[in-house]
Amino acid sequence: MQVPLLDLTAQYKTIREEIRSVIDTVCDAQSLILGPHVEGFERNLAAYCQTKHAIGVSSGTDALLIAMMAIDLKPGDEVICPSFTFFATAGSIARVGAKPVFVDIEPRSFNIDVQKIEKAITPKTRAIVPVDLFGQMCRIDAINEIAKKHNLVVIEDAAQAIGSKRHGKPACSQVTMGCLSFYPTKNLGAFGDAGAVCTNDDQLAEKLRKLRVHGSGHTYFHEMIGGMFRLAAIQAAVLNVKLKYLDQWHAARRRNAAIYDQVLAGTRVTTPHIEVGNESIYNQYVVRVQNRDEVKKKLQEKGVGSAIYYPLGLHGQECFAYLGYKDADLPETVKACAEVLALPIYPELEEAQVRYAAETLRDIAG
């Protein structure tokens, strides 16, 4: 049996006619940049995330970058974030000239260790950028308390977590700004790069809308220096169709996760730990295994796809060597990088495929 890590065509086949229809509508109108399709998607997205505003942008990375720009980060400012995350989290901090300050993760959730955040705060700290990794929200309530105590901005990197909840409240709804990615492999994926920033702050929302068009509220008149971060109308139209199905896709991922949990219980495989009060969307189903690279190779030989997110913490990346971190500074991050393995979890998987993948891993790992 073949179980690919991801098959985007399987989802597309189920909504092909709706997608082609809205693309034709955009093409016929030739309203390609911002406009009614973007505005409609932004309204629906804000309602889904339970925020006052959603500002569509060109990618998840640009969502983070424009959020950093919106709070006027400058050289010398420090921003706390995890090292165990996709590059954009810290890369966006560095691109505005600020300094990423890496904090280790909790070993079971893979999210930033809240107990270690305050130790990383200095007089130069301006913001905290926690990540909702693999579809599970971080302990945002505790992070918000720390931020309030120290007068810090919280920018939630929810690129992998749209629709996830903590104590019934969705990602992006409780912070200064929440950033989303609609990269095609995400639970809500565009037909290319796309992203959004969600906020409840009216002034920030207005600023973000200007920043995404070179800081301009009116053509050729610029109040600030921004960038070209607009969301394409075709992407918005596609996302608006998919948004209607998102919750049922989340539910299918949870069903698949439950099968893995059941089959792998009692084995040497450490399955994902979902914290009490959290509702994960399982953007990835990530396990821990010993001899990870060998296990991955054997899975592939049996027809089961898998992937490593992430093989190296950001603190160990060459471009961040100037920060001077050592592996001993972030031991849980280093350990996770050596053990994590993502298994197929996408909604269109058949139950037999999930069971085959789980049983194959069980037999390999013991």
N, C-alpha and C positions, 0 to 999 in steps of 0.2 A: 504494500500500500504506500502511496505517496502522500505526504502531509507537508505541503510547503509552509514556510514561515508566514507568508502573506500572499493572498491572491486578490488583487484589486478588481480583476475582471469579474469575479463571482458576484461582487456587490453591484457593479455597474450593470450587469445583465438584468437585475431585478428592477432597476429604475431607469433603464436606457431611454425609453420613450419620453418620460418626463424631462430628463436632462436635455435630450436633443431638442425638445420643444422650447425650453426656456433659452437655450443657446440661440436658436433661430430667432426668437423674439428680440434678443439683444442685437444680433447681427442685422436684422431687418431695420431696427430703429437706429442703428449705428450710434447709440449712446454708450460709448465704450469706457469712459473714464468717470468714476463716481456716478452721480445721477440717481434715478429712481430705484434701480435694482440694488445699488449699494445702500441707499437709505432704507429700503424695505428690509434688507437683511439685517442692518444694524438695529432696527427696531425689534425685530424678532429675536435677535441674539441677546439684546439687553434684557428682554422679558425672560428669556430662558435662563440667563445668568443672575436674574433678579438684581440688576443694577439700573441706574438711571440712564446711563449712556454706554454705547458700544461704538468704538471708532475703528472702522475697517482700515487695515494697512496691508502693505505688500508682502509681509512674511512674519513669522513668529519672532525671528531675530530682530526685524525692524520694529516690532511691537515693544520689545525690551529696550531697544535703542532709543526710540522716541519717548518712552516713559522716563528714561534717564535724562534725556534732554529737557523734558517738561519740568523737572525739579531743579534744573540748572546746576547739575553736577559739574564740578570743575577740577582741574589738577590739584592734588593735595587732599581731596575728599576721599574718604574710605567707605566702602560698601561691603557688608558682610553677606557671604553666600556659601553654599556647599561646594566642595571640590568634586564630589561624585554627581555629575550632571552633564548635560550636553554643553558643548563649548560656548554656545551663545550666551549663557547665563553670565559668565565672567567676561567673555569677549566684549559684550556690550558695555560693561562697566569700564573696561580698559579703553574702549574706543572714544569715550568722552573725556578721557584723561584721568579718570579716578582710579583708585587702587582697590583691586579685589582683596578681601580679607577672608581667607578660607577657614571654614569650621567643619569639623568632622560630622559624620552621620550616625544616626541610630542604627544599630546592626540589623534590627528586625524589619523596620519600615523603609530603610534606605534614605529617609528624609533627614534634613538637618537636625542635629542634636540640640534641642532647645536649651538643655542644661549648660551648654558650652558657649552660647551666644553672648551672654553678658561679659564673660571674660575677654571677649574679642573687641568689645566696645572701647573706643578711645575718644578724646575730645574732637578728633577729626571725622568720626563716624557720622554719616549723613542718612544712611538707609540700610535696610535689611532686604535681601532678595531670596526668600525661601522658595524651594522648588517642590511641586507636588509630583513626585517622581513615579513613573510607571502607572499613573492613574489614581493614586491615593493622595488625598490632601495631607499636607503637613499639619503640625499642631498650631494652626494659625491663631487660635484663641490665645495661647500662651505667648506666641510671638508678638501679637498685638499688644499684650500687656507690657512686655519688655520695651517695645517701641514707644508706647505712651509714656512710660517711666523716663525714657531717655530722649524724648522728643525726636523720634526718628520716623522717616517715611518707610512704609512697607509696600514693596512692589512684588506681587505674587507671580512667580513664573509657573503659570498653569498650562503651559504648552501641551502637556500630556494628559490634562485632567478636566477638560470641559465636561460638566455634568456630574462630576464627583461631588460628594457632600461630606461635611463634618457637622454632626449634631443637627442635621437637617438643613444646613445652610450651604448653598453651592459655592464652588470655587469662584473667586473674583468678587464675591459680594460683600466681603468684610474688610477690604483693604483699601489703601489709597488708590492703587491701580492694580489690575490683574491683567496679565498678558497671555494671549492664546495663539497657538499655531494651528494652521489648517493645511500643513504639509500633507500630501496625499496619503501617507501611511497612518495619519492620526485617526481617531475614532470619527471625527468630522473632518474629512479631507477634501480639499479643493482639487481642481484639475491643474495643479501647479503650486507655486508658492502663494501663500496668503496668511493673514493674521489679523489680530484685533487687540485693542486695549479697552478694558471695561473700567468704569469708574462711576462713583456716585457724586463726584465733585463737579459742579457746573463750570467753574472757572477752569479747572484742569481740562475738562472735555473740550471747551472752546479753544484752549491753547493747543491741545493735541491735534484738533482739526486743522489749525493753521500750520503747525509744524510739519504735517504730512504733505503740505504743498508749499515748501520753501518759506514757511513763516508768513504766508500771505493770506489775508482775509479778503482782499480784492486784487484782481489781476494786476501784476506789475507794481504793486505797493506792498512792501515787506516790513512787518513790525519786528521780526526776529529772524535769526538764521535757523532754518529747518532743513528739510531734505525732501526728496521725492519718494514718498512712502504710500502712495495711493493704492487702494484696493481696486482691481479691475472689475468692471461691471459683469463680465462673463463669470469670473470667479464667484462674485456675490450671488449671481443667479443660480449657479450650481449648488453653492452652499445652502441657499434658501430652500432648495428642494430637499437636500439631504437632512437638514435640521429637523424636518418633520419625522424622520425615521430614527433619529439619534437615540432616543430612550429605548426603543426596542432592540437596537444594535447593542447598546450597553447591556441589556438584559441577556442577550445571547452570549455575550462575552462572560457574564457572570455564571451562566449555566455551564459553559465550557470550563471555567475555573473550578467550579464545584466538582466536575468529573476528575480533573487533575488532583484536586485535594483528596478526593476519596481513594483514588487508585494509588497515590504516592504516600498515603498515610502509613506511618510505621517503617518507612524506608530510610536510607541514608540521605535522601534528597530533602532539603529544607524548602518547604513550600512558602509562598507569600503569606506574611502576617498582616492581616487587616485590623487596625486598631479599633477598639470599642468606640462606637460613635461615628465611625467612618464608613462611607459607601464608595467603594472603588469602581472605576469604570474599566479597569484592566486594559489600559492602553498596551501594556505588555504583561505577560505572565512570567515573572522572573524567579527562578529557583536558585539555590546555592548547591553546588556539588563539588566534591573533591576530584582532583584530576580532571578539571573542567575541559581542557582542550582535547584530551583523549576521549572524554564522553561525547563531546560535540562531534568529533570525527566519526565515532561509532554510530551516533544517531543519523548522520548523513548517509552512512553506508546502508542503513536500514530504511532510508527514504524519508526521514523526519528532519525538517528544516529547523534551524535554531540560530540565535545570534547573541553576540556579547555586547551588552550595554552596561558598563563601559570598561575597556581594557586598561585604561590609564586615567587616573584622577587629573583634574585640571592643574593641580599644584605641581604635577610632574611633567607637564607639557613644556616643550622647549621655549615657547614664547613667553612663559611665565617664570622662567628660571630666575629672572631678576628679582623676584619676590623673596627668594631664599628659603622656600619651604623644603623640609625633609620628610621622607615617608614616615618617620617616627612621630611627626607632628599630627598625622592623620591616619592612625593605624586601622580604624574601621573602614575607611575609604580604600586603603591599600588591600585589605583582606577581601573586600567586596569585589574589587577589580579582578582578583584571582579566582573567584568562585562563581560569579553570576552567569546565568545562561537563560535566555528568553526562549520560550516555547510557543508554537503556533496557538493563537487565541482568537483569531478574527471570527466575526459572527457567522459567516457562511459555512464554517466547518461542519461536517456531518459528525454525529455523535461517535460513529465508528472510527472516524479519523482521530478524534480526540483521545478515545480509549486506546487506540493503537499507539499513538505518540506517548501517552502516559505509561502504558505497559512496557513499551520498548525502553523508555528511560528507567523504569523500575528494574527491569532485567539487567540493564547495563550497569547501573549505579549500585544496585543491591539494597 
